[in-house]
Amino acid sequence: MTEIIVEFDVEHINIRFLYDEKLIQSMKTIKEARWNPDKKIWVLPNDKTMVDLLFETFKGVAWLKLIKSNKKEPEINTKKRGLGKVMNGKRGPAILEFIEYLKSKRYSPNTIGTYSDALQIFLGY
């Protein structure tokens, strides 16, 4: 049986295997699966249903080798960016929710910091 490397990071499940038309067709049956041509991997959102779906899809076809990624989610330093005062007030949850939204849209940490600073200034008036 063929081995499939399944690597978990914060937001995605990255899937690698040697070229095999049968495995590629199996991956295409998963509607959330996206091919990343730069990294030459298949990418899925990281949630429990995707893991179950992978096991169902490749049962009896290939071995799944599960690996946890060493990559950590980039942190936004709120003290350095001057968000400490606002975070303690009633507007703090709104800014944190905005930061989580930007993370879900895969904005870079610098962009998240800049946008959250602008939001802090706006909410300060």
C-alpha positions in Angstrom: 0.0 0.0 0.0 1.1 3.6 -0.7 1.9 5.9 2.2 0.3 9.3 2.5 1.9 12.0 4.7 -0.7 14.0 6.6 0.7 17.0 8.3 -1.4 19.1 10.7 -0.7 22.8 11.3 -2.8 25.5 13.0 -5.2 26.1 10.1 -4.7 23.4 7.5 -4.1 19.7 6.9 -1.3 19.3 4.3 -1.3 16.0 2.4 1.7 14.7 0.4 2.2 11.5 -1.6 4.1 10.2 -4.6 2.3 10.7 -7.9 -0.5 8.1 -8.2 -3.5 8.7 -10.4 -5.8 6.6 -8.2 -4.9 8.7 -5.1 -5.3 12.0 -7.0 -8.8 10.9 -8.1 -9.6 10.0 -4.5 -8.4 13.5 -3.3 -10.6 15.1 -5.9 -13.7 13.5 -4.4 -13.1 15.6 -1.2 -14.7 18.9 -2.2 -12.7 21.0 0.4 -9.4 19.7 -1.0 -7.3 22.2 -2.8 -4.0 21.6 -4.8 -1.1 23.9 -3.9 1.1 23.8 -7.0 3.9 25.8 -5.4 4.3 23.4 -2.5 3.1 20.4 -4.4 0.7 19.4 -1.6 -3.1 19.0 -1.2 -4.6 21.3 1.5 -7.7 20.8 3.6 -9.1 22.9 6.5 -8.0 21.6 9.8 -11.0 20.1 11.6 -12.1 16.7 12.9 -14.5 16.0 10.0 -11.7 16.3 7.5 -9.6 13.7 9.4 -12.6 11.3 9.5 -13.2 12.0 5.8 -9.5 11.2 5.0 -9.7 7.9 6.8 -12.9 7.0 4.9 -11.5 8.0 1.6 -8.3 6.1 1.8 -9.4 3.1 3.8 -7.9 0.0 2.1 -6.2 2.2 -0.5 -3.2 3.8 1.4 -1.6 4.2 4.8 -2.0 7.6 6.4 1.1 8.8 8.3 0.0 11.5 10.7 2.5 14.3 11.6 2.0 17.3 13.8 3.7 20.4 12.3 6.2 22.4 14.4 4.9 25.6 13.0 3.3 27.9 15.5 0.6 30.5 14.9 2.2 33.9 14.7 1.3 36.0 17.7 0.2 39.6 17.7 1.9 41.5 20.5 -0.9 43.7 21.8 1.3 45.5 24.4 3.9 46.5 21.8 1.2 47.8 19.5 -0.5 49.9 22.3 -3.6 47.8 22.4 -3.3 47.1 26.2 -5.5 50.0 27.2 -8.3 49.2 24.8 -8.2 45.5 25.5 -9.1 46.1 29.2 -12.0 48.3 28.3 -15.4 47.4 26.9 -14.1 47.6 23.3 -11.5 44.9 23.9 -13.7 42.0 22.9 -14.6 43.8 19.6 -10.9 44.2 18.7 -10.1 40.6 19.7 -13.0 39.4 17.5 -11.7 41.5 14.6 -8.2 40.1 15.1 -9.6 36.5 15.0 -11.5 37.4 11.9 -8.4 38.7 10.1 -6.5 35.5 11.2 -9.3 33.4 9.7 -8.8 35.2 6.4 -5.1 34.5 6.6 -3.8 38.1 6.9 -0.2 38.5 7.8 0.7 39.4 11.5 1.9 42.8 10.4 -1.3 43.6 8.5 -3.4 42.4 11.5 -1.4 44.7 13.8 -1.8 47.7 11.5 -5.6 47.1 11.0 -6.1 46.5 14.7 -4.2 49.7 15.5 -6.4 51.7 13.1 -9.5 50.1 14.7 -8.3 51.1 18.2 -7.8 54.7 17.1 -11.3 54.7 15.5 -13.0 53.2 18.5 -11.1 55.7 20.8 -13.1 58.6 19.4 
